[in-house]
Amino acid sequence: MKLYLSNLAPMAHPRLDLFLLGYVVAVSAVAALFFLRFWKQTRDSLFLAFAVFFAVQGATRAFGLSTANPNQVVGWVYVLRLLSVVLVVIAILRKNFSAA
């Protein structure tokens, strides 16, 4: 069974989809700034990792807003999102194992 991503259904409610995607971008930016503020206070790398994570998530969603169909993104966007998750996992493991 093959999965054809190019044959996805068009957006049922384009204005609502764009509004919600913009909302996710804005909330991601607020979360990134929130974690960046705590990183500046504590210099804890875990806060910096979360700030980068939310910045990347918001930036890739903002890139999706600039395309013709925001629900279909290119492959490198998924790679960036995966790398941001891996960065958070590494920061968590580093924090847990450095205390032991």
N, C-alpha and C positions, 0 to 999 in steps of 0.2 A: 504494500500500500504506500503510495507516494503522497507527499504533502505538497500541494502547489500553493505557495504563498502569494503568487501573483494573481490568483483568481479569487481573492477575498471580496466579500460583498462590499459595495460602497457604503459610505457612512449613512446611517438612517436619519440622523439628526445632525447635520453638519455644524450648525451654530452651537448646539449644545456640546458637541464633541470638542469644538475649538475653545469654547468657554471653559470646560472642565480641564482641558489640557493646559490652558493658560493659568488656571488656578493651581494646578500641580506645579507648574514652573515657578509661580510666585511663592508658594509654600516651601518649595525646595530651596529657594533663595533665602527665605527667612530662616529656615532651619540651618543652612550653611553659615549664615551670619551669627546665629545663636551659638553654634559650636565653635566658630572662630573666636568669638568673644571669650568663651571659657578657655580655649587654648591659650589665648594671650595672657589670661590671668594665671593659669596653672602650668603652662608649658608641657602639658601631658599630650603625648603623641596620639593617644586614642581620640581626643577631641579634634585634633587636626585631621585624622583619618576620616572621622564622621563629617567634618566640614568639606573635605574633598569629595566624599561620597555624594553628599547632597548637592554640591555644586555641579558635579558631573551628571547626576540624574536630571537636574534642572536644565542644564545646558543641552543635553541630548533631547529632552522633550521640547525645548525651544527650537532646536534644529528641526524637529518633526513638524512644528507649526509652520515652518517656512516652506515645506514641501507641498505638492499638490494633494497628496493623500497622507495626512499625518499618522494614520494607522499602519502605514507601510514604511518602514525605515530600512536603511541600508545595513549591511552586515557589520561594518566597522563600529556602528553605534552600539550594537550588542557587545562587541569586544571591549569598548570603553566602559560600559556598564559592568561587565564582568570584572574588569581590572579594578574598578572602584570597590566592588564587593570583596575581592581578594585582598585589597589594601586594608579594609576594615578587619577582615579575619586575621591577617598578619598582625595588625596592631593589638587585637584582643589576645592572641596567643603570646605575643611579646610581653604584654602587660602581666598576663597570668604566670608565665614561666620566669620572668625576671624577679618576681616576688618570692619565688620558691628557692 
